[in-house]
Amino acid sequence: MKALPRRKFGWITVVCLVVLAWLAVLTWLTLQPQRTEGSLGIDDETTQGAAGITSVLDDQGIAVRPAQSMTQLRSELSNHPEATVVFHDKNSAMQNSSYERLEELADLVPADQRVFAGVPSSVPQYLLDGVDTTVATTAIDRLEVGDTCQLDAAREATDINNIRAGVLLRDGSQGCFALDNEDTGTEQQSYAYAETAEGSIVFADWQMLSNAGLHENGTATLATWALGQSDTVIWFQPDFSLDPDQDGDLSPVQLPDWVRMSIVWAVVVTGIFLLYIGRRTGPVITEPLPAEVSAAETTVGRGRMYAKGKHHRHALQMLQQASLARLARTLQLGAGSAPNVVLTETAAQLDRPLAELHQLYAPPARELTSREFVSWAQHLQQLEHDVRDRFAAPTKES
């Protein structure tokens, strides 16, 4: 095997290292949770962002850490087991996830550490014991806390503005800021803010935690009470494509984005590398062979190839054609003589039946064994010797 030049090998090594470093950086960036894009982004200062409440928490020494995948959430909870976890189903991942995934979340996050910014329809059954469902309503400009409210945070907040949803509760849960049944179209009372018997806190409308929802009303008080219970808040906006469901087979759609991107780039890099090592650096140069190979050596080599492949039938046909050509030269019939003419003249010279010669030079009807092939070839050789001997014998006139 020809060794690569040292300079060429060095360039290949450099290119491979650069590509690997680039893929590592791309993978690392892909695995980082989103912080600023879309609703309730913790660095987003737009009306739907959550930079307002997160900056207030930061001023109070409470760290806000984003998470998207189950792996990231599990890692944050292992480092901060007492952290408050804000659930915001920004990507509808919880609403469309399997029941096993919701049960896994319930086992991972204690109930008294859960805060919900909006409640997806499939979540109450697994993560909010005491909440039936969420009901939508037209925007309500102002809601006041009622006399029956038993939650200290709500009584301190006094009133909240611009509410678009409420939650229906079961026994054991407490709610405040009741919505008018005519607005919700339900007979059961619904509330904009609630707390379950297990200690989970619910903001019925996720926009209550947005920058616009916190402006000049008591929602900021509710948010500070709910999220200020520990020194760390995990801002969980799930994207389960980063953590495929373990119960099913992985499809390309279920694979994490960074895995699919890595596969694509691996194919691209492999194609570039193959083109590089297979490139032609100049025109094709033809040179004469250093030695000539005789026809006899070529014939012997060809025969050995047929023998190794056990192609006796094909080899015999080649021998028959060569034998007919030699007989035509010996009988001085010319190279273009037909096989029937050569065999007829041979039969006349040797005084042998023409049918016997036809049978000897007829193509075999089946594959031959090695023994049959050798015997047939010997008969062909003997016939050529007989013809040469006949022409070489002296005549009476000489």
Sine and cosine of phi, psi and omega as CSV:
sin_phi,cos_phi,sin_psi,cos_psi,sin_omega,cos_omega
0.00,0.00,0.74,-0.68,-0.04,-1.00
-0.98,0.21,0.80,-0.60,-0.02,-1.00
-0.97,0.24,0.58,-0.82,0.05,-1.00
-0.95,0.32,0.61,-0.80,0.09,-1.00
-0.86,0.51,0.53,-0.85,-0.07,-1.00
-0.87,0.49,-0.64,0.77,-0.01,-1.00
-0.91,0.42,-0.68,0.73,0.01,-1.00
-0.90,0.43,-0.67,0.75,0.02,-1.00
-0.89,0.46,-0.61,0.79,0.02,-1.00
-0.90,0.44,-0.67,0.74,0.03,-1.00
-0.90,0.43,-0.65,0.76,0.02,-1.00
-0.88,0.47,-0.66,0.75,0.01,-1.00
-0.89,0.46,-0.69,0.72,0.00,-1.00
-0.88,0.47,-0.72,0.70,0.00,-1.00
-0.88,0.47,-0.69,0.72,0.01,-1.00
-0.89,0.46,-0.66,0.75,0.01,-1.00
-0.91,0.42,-0.66,0.75,0.02,-1.00
-0.90,0.44,-0.69,0.72,0.00,-1.00
-0.90,0.43,-0.68,0.74,0.01,-1.00
-0.90,0.44,-0.66,0.75,0.03,-1.00
-0.90,0.44,-0.66,0.75,0.02,-1.00
-0.89,0.45,-0.69,0.73,0.03,-1.00
-0.90,0.44,-0.60,0.80,0.02,-1.00
-0.90,0.43,-0.69,0.73,0.03,-1.00
-0.90,0.43,-0.68,0.74,0.01,-1.00
-0.88,0.48,-0.69,0.73,0.02,-1.00
-0.89,0.45,-0.69,0.73,-0.01,-1.00
-0.89,0.45,-0.68,0.73,0.01,-1.00
-0.91,0.41,-0.61,0.79,-0.01,-1.00
-0.92,0.40,-0.58,0.82,-0.05,-1.00
-0.98,0.22,-0.22,0.98,0.01,-1.00
-0.97,0.26,0.71,-0.70,0.02,-1.00
-0.93,0.37,0.52,-0.85,0.01,-1.00
-0.95,0.31,0.68,-0.74,-0.07,-1.00
-0.91,-0.42,-0.49,0.87,-0.20,-0.98
-0.88,-0.47,-0.29,0.96,-0.15,-0.99
-1.00,0.03,0.63,-0.78,0.18,-0.98
0.97,0.23,-0.22,-0.97,-0.09,-1.00
-0.93,0.36,0.65,-0.76,0.02,-1.00
0.82,0.57,0.56,0.83,0.16,-0.99
-0.94,0.34,0.76,-0.65,-0.19,-0.98
-0.94,0.33,-0.24,0.97,0.11,-0.99
-0.93,-0.37,0.08,1.00,-0.09,-1.00
-0.99,0.11,0.84,-0.54,-0.04,-1.00
-0.99,-0.14,0.12,0.99,0.07,-1.00
-0.97,0.25,0.05,-1.00,-0.08,-1.00
-0.88,0.48,-0.55,0.83,-0.03,-1.00
-1.00,-0.03,-0.09,1.00,0.03,-1.00
-0.97,0.23,0.05,-1.00,-0.05,-1.00
-0.82,-0.57,0.41,0.91,-0.01,-1.00
-0.91,0.42,-0.45,0.89,-0.02,-1.00
-0.89,0.45,-0.82,0.57,-0.05,-1.00
-0.94,0.34,-0.57,0.82,-0.01,-1.00
-0.94,0.34,-0.53,0.85,0.06,-1.00
-0.94,0.33,-0.58,0.81,0.07,-1.00
-0.89,0.45,-0.70,0.72,0.03,-1.00
-0.89,0.45,-0.65,0.76,0.01,-1.00
-0.90,0.45,-0.62,0.79,0.04,-1.00
-0.90,0.44,-0.46,0.89,0.01,-1.00
-1.00,-0.02,0.13,0.99,0.03,-1.00
0.99,0.15,0.31,0.95,0.00,-1.00
-0.97,-0.22,0.87,-0.48,-0.03,-1.00
-0.99,0.13,0.69,-0.72,0.06,-1.00
-0.94,-0.35,0.87,-0.49,-0.09,-1.00
-0.88,-0.48,0.84,-0.54,-0.02,-1.00
-0.97,0.23,0.45,-0.89,0.08,-1.00
-0.47,-0.89,0.57,-0.82,0.04,-1.00
-0.81,-0.58,-0.71,0.71,-0.06,-1.00
-1.00,-0.07,0.27,-0.96,0.08,-1.00
-0.89,0.46,-0.58,0.82,0.01,-1.00
-0.90,0.44,-0.69,0.72,0.02,-1.00
-0.91,0.41,-0.67,0.74,0.02,-1.00
-0.89,0.45,-0.69,0.72,0.02,-1.00
-0.89,0.45,-0.62,0.78,0.01,-1.00
-0.92,0.40,-0.69,0.72,0.01,-1.00
-0.90,0.43,-0.65,0.76,0.00,-1.00
-0.94,0.34,-0.51,0.86,0.06,-1.00
-0.93,0.38,-0.53,0.85,0.04,-1.00
-0.99,0.10,-0.49,0.87,-0.03,-1.00
-0.72,-0.70,0.97,0.24,-0.11,-0.99
-0.90,0.43,-0.38,0.93,-0.02,-1.00
-1.00,-0.10,0.15,0.99,-0.11,-0.99
-0.92,0.39,0.54,-0.84,0.15,-0.99
-0.99,0.16,0.72,-0.69,-0.04,-1.00
-0.93,-0.37,0.88,-0.47,0.07,-1.00
-1.00,-0.01,0.85,-0.52,0.04,-1.00
-0.99,-0.15,0.89,-0.45,0.10,-1.00
-0.75,-0.67,0.93,-0.37,-0.09,-1.00
-0.99,0.13,0.90,0.43,-0.07,-1.00
-0.86,0.51,-0.63,0.78,-0.09,-1.00
-0.98,-0.20,0.21,0.98,-0.05,-1.00
0.84,0.54,0.45,0.89,-0.02,-1.00
-0.95,0.31,-0.67,0.74,0.00,-1.00
-0.93,0.36,-0.59,0.80,0.00,-1.00
-0.91,0.41,-0.51,0.86,-0.05,-1.00
-0.96,-0.27,0.09,1.00,-0.07,-1.00
-0.99,0.11,0.16,-0.99,0.01,-1.00
-0.97,0.24,0.36,-0.93,0.05,-1.00
-0.90,0.44,-0.55,0.84,0.03,-1.00
-0.88,0.47,-0.61,0.80,0.01,-1.00
-0.92,0.39,-0.65,0.76,0.02,-1.00
-0.92,0.40,-0.61,0.79,0.06,-1.00
-0.92,0.40,-0.57,0.82,0.06,-1.00
-0.90,0.43,-0.64,0.77,0.06,-1.00
-0.90,0.43,-0.65,0.76,0.00,-1.00
-0.90,0.44,-0.60,0.80,0.04,-1.00
-0.96,0.29,-0.48,0.88,-0.09,-1.00
-0.99,0.16,-0.64,0.77,-0.08,-1.00
-0.94,-0.34,0.88,-0.48,0.06,-1.00
-0.86,0.52,0.52,-0.85,-0.10,-1.00
-0.89,0.46,-0.60,0.80,-0.06,-1.00
-0.98,0.21,0.02,1.00,0.06,-1.00
-0.94,-0.34,0.14,0.99,-0.06,-1.00
-0.99,-0.15,0.74,-0.67,0.13,-0.99
-0.78,-0.62,0.80,-0.60,-0.09,-1.00
-0.94,-0.33,0.83,-0.55,0.14,-0.99
-0.99,-0.13,1.00,0.04,-0.17,-0.99
1.00,0.06,0.50,-0.86,-0.06,-1.00
-0.81,-0.59,0.95,-0.30,0.09,-1.00
-0.87,0.49,0.46,-0.89,-0.14,-0.99
-0.88,0.47,-0.55,0.84,-0.07,-1.00
-1.00,-0.01,-0.03,1.00,-0.10,-0.99
-0.99,0.15,-0.66,0.75,-0.12,-0.99
-0.80,0.60,-0.61,0.80,-0.06,-1.00
-0.89,0.46,-0.45,0.89,-0.11,-0.99
-0.93,-0.38,-0.54,0.84,-0.13,-0.99
-0.89,-0.46,-0.18,0.98,-0.07,-1.00
-0.72,-0.70,0.98,0.21,0.04,-1.00
-0.95,0.32,0.93,-0.38,-0.06,-1.00
0.85,-0.53,-0.11,0.99,0.05,-1.00
-0.89,-0.45,0.77,-0.63,0.00,-1.00
-0.99,0.12,-0.87,0.49,-0.08,-1.00
-0.26,-0.96,0.09,-1.00,0.04,-1.00
-0.96,-0.28,0.65,-0.76,0.06,-1.00
-0.86,-0.50,0.64,-0.77,-0.01,-1.00
-1.00,-0.09,0.42,-0.91,0.02,-1.00
-0.50,-0.87,0.24,-0.97,0.13,-0.99
-0.94,0.35,0.37,-0.93,-0.08,-1.00
-0.86,0.51,0.80,-0.60,0.03,-1.00
-0.98,-0.22,0.85,-0.52,-0.12,-0.99
-0.90,0.43,-0.64,0.76,-0.10,-0.99
-0.48,-0.88,0.73,-0.68,0.10,-1.00
-0.82,-0.57,0.73,-0.69,0.05,-1.00
-0.97,-0.25,0.49,-0.87,0.04,-1.00
-0.94,0.35,0.65,-0.76,-0.02,-1.00
-1.00,0.03,0.21,-0.98,0.02,-1.00
-0.93,0.37,-0.41,0.91,-0.04,-1.00
-1.00,0.09,-0.07,1.00,-0.05,-1.00
-0.92,0.39,0.76,-0.65,-0.03,-1.00
-0.94,-0.34,0.11,0.99,-0.06,-1.00
-0.99,-0.13,0.83,-0.56,-0.08,-1.00
-0.87,0.49,-0.65,0.76,-0.03,-1.00
-0.88,0.47,-0.66,0.75,-0.03,-1.00
-0.94,0.34,-0.64,0.77,0.02,-1.00
-0.91,0.42,-0.57,0.82,0.04,-1.00
-0.95,0.30,-0.58,0.82,-0.01,-1.00
-0.92,0.38,-0.55,0.83,0.08,-1.00
0.97,0.25,-0.85,0.53,-0.03,-1.00
-0.49,-0.87,0.40,-0.92,0.04,-1.00
-0.70,-0.72,0.35,-0.94,-0.11,-0.99
-0.81,-0.59,0.36,-0.93,0.18,-0.98
0.82,0.57,0.88,0.48,-0.04,-1.00
-0.98,-0.20,0.68,-0.74,-0.07,-1.00
-0.85,-0.53,0.03,1.00,-0.04,-1.00
-0.40,-0.91,0.36,-0.93,0.08,-1.00
-0.60,-0.80,0.21,-0.98,0.01,-1.00
-0.87,-0.50,0.60,-0.80,0.10,-0.99
-1.00,-0.06,0.73,-0.69,-0.13,-0.99
-0.93,-0.36,0.35,-0.94,0.15,-0.99
-0.95,-0.33,0.06,-1.00,-0.02,-1.00
-0.87,0.49,0.65,-0.76,0.01,-1.00
0.97,-0.23,-0.37,0.93,0.01,-1.00
-0.99,-0.14,0.48,-0.88,0.01,-1.00
-0.87,-0.50,0.67,-0.75,-0.01,-1.00
-0.78,-0.63,0.42,-0.91,0.05,-1.00
-0.68,-0.73,0.28,-0.96,-0.06,-1.00
0.88,0.48,0.94,0.35,-0.05,-1.00
-0.95,0.33,0.64,-0.77,0.05,-1.00
-1.00,-0.07,0.49,-0.87,0.03,-1.00
-0.94,0.34,0.73,-0.68,-0.02,-1.00
-0.89,0.45,-0.46,0.89,0.03,-1.00
-0.92,0.38,-0.52,0.85,0.02,-1.00
-0.96,0.27,-0.59,0.81,-0.05,-1.00
-1.00,0.00,-0.36,0.93,-0.03,-1.00
0.96,0.29,0.43,0.90,0.00,-1.00
-0.84,-0.54,0.43,-0.91,0.06,-1.00
-0.99,0.13,-0.53,0.85,-0.01,-1.00
-0.99,0.17,0.56,-0.83,-0.01,-1.00
-0.94,0.33,0.68,-0.73,0.04,-1.00
-0.88,-0.47,0.42,-0.91,-0.11,-0.99
-0.73,-0.69,0.53,-0.85,0.02,-1.00
-0.99,0.14,-0.38,0.92,-0.03,-1.00
-0.65,-0.76,0.71,-0.70,-0.07,-1.00
-0.51,-0.86,0.29,-0.96,0.07,-1.00
-0.64,-0.77,0.78,-0.63,-0.02,-1.00
-0.99,0.17,0.19,-0.98,0.01,-1.00
-0.90,0.44,-0.43,0.90,0.00,-1.00
-1.00,0.07,-0.12,0.99,0.06,-1.00
0.97,-0.24,0.05,1.00,0.05,-1.00
-0.97,0.25,0.64,-0.76,-0.04,-1.00
-0.95,-0.30,0.66,-0.75,-0.08,-1.00
-0.80,-0.59,0.83,-0.55,0.26,-0.97
-0.99,-0.15,0.95,-0.32,-0.10,-1.00
-0.86,0.50,-0.61,0.79,0.02,-1.00
-0.95,-0.32,0.88,-0.48,-0.06,-1.00
-0.89,0.46,-0.39,0.92,-0.01,-1.00
-0.95,0.32,-0.14,0.99,0.10,-0.99
-0.89,0.45,-0.45,0.89,0.01,-1.00
-1.00,-0.08,-0.02,1.00,-0.01,-1.00
-0.98,0.19,0.19,-0.98,0.00,-1.00
-0.87,0.49,-0.64,0.77,0.02,-1.00
-0.94,0.35,-0.59,0.81,-0.03,-1.00
-0.95,0.32,-0.37,0.93,-0.04,-1.00
-1.00,-0.02,-0.01,1.00,-0.17,-0.99
-0.99,0.15,0.91,-0.42,0.14,-0.99
0.80,0.60,0.73,0.68,0.15,-0.99
-0.41,-0.91,0.02,-1.00,-0.11,-0.99
-0.98,0.22,0.00,1.00,0.02,-1.00
-0.88,0.47,-0.55,0.83,0.03,-1.00
-0.88,0.48,-0.60,0.80,0.04,-1.00
-0.92,0.40,-0.70,0.71,0.04,-1.00
-0.86,0.51,-0.70,0.71,-0.03,-1.00
-0.91,0.42,-0.66,0.75,-0.01,-1.00
-0.91,0.41,-0.65,0.76,0.05,-1.00
-0.90,0.44,-0.70,0.71,-0.09,-1.00
-0.94,0.35,-0.64,0.77,-0.13,-0.99
-0.99,-0.14,-0.10,0.99,-0.04,-1.00
-0.99,-0.13,0.35,0.94,-0.06,-1.00
-0.98,0.17,-0.29,0.96,0.01,-1.00
-0.63,-0.78,0.10,-0.99,-0.03,-1.00
-1.00,0.08,0.02,1.00,0.00,-1.00
-0.63,-0.78,0.69,-0.72,0.10,-0.99
-0.86,-0.50,0.81,-0.59,0.07,-1.00
-0.99,-0.13,0.90,-0.44,-0.05,-1.00
-1.00,-0.02,1.00,-0.08,-0.16,-0.99
-0.99,-0.14,0.95,-0.31,0.12,-0.99
-0.89,-0.46,1.00,0.00,-0.24,-0.97
-0.91,0.41,0.62,-0.79,0.17,-0.99
-0.68,-0.73,1.00,-0.01,-0.17,-0.99
-0.96,0.28,-0.06,1.00,0.13,-0.99
-0.92,0.40,-0.36,0.93,0.07,-1.00
-0.98,0.18,-0.24,0.97,-0.02,-1.00
-0.66,-0.75,0.99,0.17,-0.11,-0.99
-0.86,0.51,0.46,-0.89,0.02,-1.00
-0.91,0.43,0.77,-0.63,-0.06,-1.00
-0.98,0.22,-0.22,0.98,-0.09,-1.00
-0.99,0.14,-0.30,0.95,-0.05,-1.00
-0.88,-0.47,0.21,-0.98,0.07,-1.00
-0.95,0.32,0.60,-0.80,0.00,-1.00
-0.98,0.21,0.78,-0.62,0.13,-0.99
-0.96,-0.30,0.25,-0.97,0.04,-1.00
-0.85,0.53,-0.48,0.88,0.02,-1.00
-0.95,0.31,-0.57,0.82,-0.03,-1.00
-0.98,0.22,-0.39,0.92,-0.04,-1.00
-0.89,0.46,0.59,-0.81,0.06,-1.00
-0.86,0.52,0.47,-0.88,-0.03,-1.00
-0.85,0.52,-0.62,0.78,-0.06,-1.00
-0.93,0.36,-0.49,0.87,0.04,-1.00
-0.94,0.35,-0.71,0.70,0.00,-1.00
-0.90,0.43,-0.64,0.77,0.03,-1.00
-0.91,0.42,-0.62,0.78,0.02,-1.00
-0.91,0.42,-0.62,0.78,0.02,-1.00
-0.89,0.45,-0.70,0.72,0.00,-1.00
-0.88,0.48,-0.73,0.68,-0.04,-1.00
-0.94,0.33,-0.51,0.86,0.08,-1.00
-0.90,0.44,-0.65,0.76,0.05,-1.00
-0.90,0.43,-0.69,0.72,-0.01,-1.00
-0.89,0.45,-0.73,0.68,-0.02,-1.00
-0.90,0.43,-0.65,0.76,0.03,-1.00
-0.89,0.46,-0.67,0.74,0.03,-1.00
-0.89,0.45,-0.67,0.75,0.03,-1.00
-0.89,0.45,-0.66,0.75,-0.01,-1.00
-0.91,0.42,-0.65,0.76,0.01,-1.00
-0.91,0.41,-0.64,0.77,0.07,-1.00
-0.90,0.43,-0.58,0.82,-0.02,-1.00
-0.93,0.38,-0.74,0.67,-0.05,-1.00
-0.97,0.26,-0.31,0.95,-0.02,-1.00
-0.98,-0.22,0.13,0.99,-0.05,-1.00
-0.94,0.35,0.43,-0.90,0.05,-1.00
-0.98,-0.19,0.82,-0.57,-0.10,-0.99
-1.00,-0.01,0.00,1.00,-0.01,-1.00
-0.03,-1.00,-0.01,-1.00,0.00,-1.00
-0.93,0.36,0.39,-0.92,0.04,-1.00
-0.95,0.32,0.76,-0.65,-0.01,-1.00
-0.94,-0.33,0.82,-0.57,0.03,-1.00
-0.99,-0.13,0.69,-0.72,0.02,-1.00
-0.73,-0.69,0.57,-0.82,0.05,-1.00
-0.92,0.38,0.47,-0.88,0.04,-1.00
-0.91,0.40,0.56,-0.83,-0.01,-1.00
-0.92,0.40,-0.35,0.94,-0.01,-1.00
-0.51,-0.86,0.53,-0.85,0.03,-1.00
-1.00,0.02,0.63,-0.78,0.01,-1.00
-0.98,-0.22,0.83,-0.56,-0.04,-1.00
-0.94,0.33,0.35,-0.94,-0.01,-1.00
-0.91,0.42,-0.54,0.84,0.00,-1.00
-0.89,0.45,-0.69,0.73,0.01,-1.00
-0.91,0.41,-0.61,0.80,0.04,-1.00
-0.90,0.44,-0.66,0.75,0.01,-1.00
-0.90,0.43,-0.68,0.73,0.01,-1.00
-0.90,0.44,-0.69,0.73,0.02,-1.00
-0.89,0.45,-0.63,0.78,0.03,-1.00
-0.91,0.41,-0.64,0.77,0.04,-1.00
-0.89,0.45,-0.66,0.75,0.03,-1.00
-0.90,0.43,-0.58,0.82,0.03,-1.00
-0.92,0.40,-0.68,0.73,0.06,-1.00
-0.90,0.44,-0.66,0.76,-0.03,-1.00
-0.91,0.42,-0.64,0.77,-0.01,-1.00
-0.92,0.40,-0.58,0.81,0.03,-1.00
-1.00,0.07,-0.03,1.00,0.00,-1.00
0.85,0.53,0.64,0.77,0.06,-1.00
-0.99,-0.11,0.91,0.41,-0.09,-1.00
-0.93,0.38,-0.59,0.81,-0.05,-1.00
-0.91,0.41,-0.72,0.69,0.01,-1.00
-0.91,0.41,-0.62,0.78,0.00,-1.00
-0.90,0.43,-0.62,0.78,0.00,-1.00
-0.91,0.41,-0.63,0.78,0.03,-1.00
-0.89,0.46,-0.62,0.78,0.05,-1.00
-0.90,0.43,-0.64,0.77,0.03,-1.00
-0.91,0.42,-0.65,0.76,0.01,-1.00
-0.89,0.45,-0.68,0.73,0.02,-1.00
-0.91,0.43,-0.67,0.74,0.02,-1.00
-0.91,0.42,-0.62,0.78,0.00,-1.00
-0.91,0.42,-0.65,0.76,0.04,-1.00
-0.89,0.46,-0.63,0.77,0.02,-1.00
-0.90,0.43,-0.66,0.75,0.01,-1.00
-0.93,0.37,-0.63,0.78,0.04,-1.00
-0.88,0.47,-0.64,0.77,0.01,-1.00
-0.89,0.45,-0.63,0.77,0.03,-1.00
-0.93,0.37,-0.67,0.74,-0.02,-1.00
-0.89,0.45,-0.65,0.76,-0.01,-1.00
-0.99,0.12,0.01,1.00,0.02,-1.00
0.84,0.54,0.70,0.72,0.00,-1.00
-0.99,-0.15,-0.17,0.98,-0.03,-1.00
1.00,-0.08,0.45,-0.89,-0.10,-1.00
-0.95,0.32,-0.41,0.91,-0.07,-1.00
-1.00,-0.06,0.24,0.97,-0.04,-1.00
-0.94,0.35,0.58,-0.81,0.02,-1.00
-0.95,0.31,0.52,-0.85,0.01,-1.00
-0.82,0.57,-0.61,0.79,-0.02,-1.00
-0.91,0.41,-0.58,0.82,0.03,-1.00
-0.93,0.37,-0.66,0.75,-0.01,-1.00
-0.90,0.43,-0.69,0.73,-0.03,-1.00
-0.93,0.36,-0.58,0.81,0.03,-1.00
-0.90,0.43,-0.70,0.72,0.02,-1.00
-0.92,0.40,-0.60,0.80,0.02,-1.00
-0.90,0.43,-0.70,0.72,0.02,-1.00
-0.88,0.47,-0.62,0.79,0.01,-1.00
-0.93,0.37,-0.63,0.77,-0.02,-1.00
-0.94,0.35,-0.62,0.79,-0.06,-1.00
-0.99,-0.11,-0.08,1.00,-0.02,-1.00
0.84,0.55,0.77,0.64,0.00,-1.00
-0.84,-0.54,0.47,-0.88,-0.02,-1.00
-0.87,0.49,0.70,-0.72,0.00,-1.00
-0.91,0.41,-0.55,0.83,0.00,-1.00
-0.89,0.46,-0.58,0.81,0.02,-1.00
-0.90,0.44,-0.65,0.76,0.01,-1.00
-0.94,0.34,-0.63,0.78,0.06,-1.00
-0.86,0.50,-0.64,0.76,0.01,-1.00
-0.92,0.40,-0.58,0.81,-0.02,-1.00
-0.93,0.36,-0.55,0.83,-0.06,-1.00
-0.97,-0.24,0.12,0.99,0.06,-1.00
-0.97,0.22,0.60,-0.80,0.04,-1.00
-0.87,0.48,0.65,-0.76,0.00,-1.00
-0.91,0.41,0.62,-0.78,-0.04,-1.00
-0.99,0.16,-0.21,0.98,-0.03,-1.00
-0.56,-0.83,0.15,-0.99,0.03,-1.00
-0.94,0.34,0.66,-0.76,-0.09,-1.00
-0.99,-0.16,0.45,-0.89,0.16,-0.99
-0.99,0.14,0.18,-0.98,0.01,-1.00
-0.89,0.46,-0.65,0.76,0.00,-1.00
-0.90,0.43,-0.68,0.73,0.00,-1.00
-0.91,0.41,-0.62,0.78,0.00,-1.00
-0.90,0.44,-0.71,0.70,0.00,-1.00
-0.89,0.45,-0.68,0.73,-0.01,-1.00
-0.90,0.44,-0.67,0.74,0.00,-1.00
-0.91,0.43,-0.69,0.72,0.00,-1.00
-0.89,0.46,-0.60,0.80,0.03,-1.00
-0.91,0.42,-0.61,0.79,0.05,-1.00
-0.91,0.42,-0.64,0.77,0.05,-1.00
-0.89,0.45,-0.68,0.73,0.00,-1.00
-0.91,0.42,-0.63,0.77,0.00,-1.00
-0.91,0.41,-0.61,0.79,0.03,-1.00
-0.90,0.44,-0.67,0.74,0.03,-1.00
-0.90,0.44,-0.63,0.77,0.05,-1.00
-0.88,0.47,-0.67,0.74,-0.01,-1.00
-0.88,0.47,-0.65,0.76,0.01,-1.00
-0.92,0.40,-0.68,0.74,0.01,-1.00
-0.91,0.41,-0.66,0.75,0.02,-1.00
-0.89,0.45,-0.60,0.80,-0.01,-1.00
-0.90,0.43,-0.66,0.75,0.00,-1.00
-0.98,0.22,-0.41,0.91,-0.02,-1.00
-1.00,0.08,-0.27,0.96,-0.02,-1.00
-0.93,0.36,0.65,-0.76,-0.02,-1.00
-0.94,0.33,0.59,-0.81,0.03,-1.00
-1.00,0.05,0.27,-0.96,0.00,-1.00
-0.90,0.43,-0.59,0.81,-0.03,-1.00
-0.90,0.43,-0.50,0.86,-0.03,-1.00
-0.99,0.17,0.00,0.00,0.00,0.00
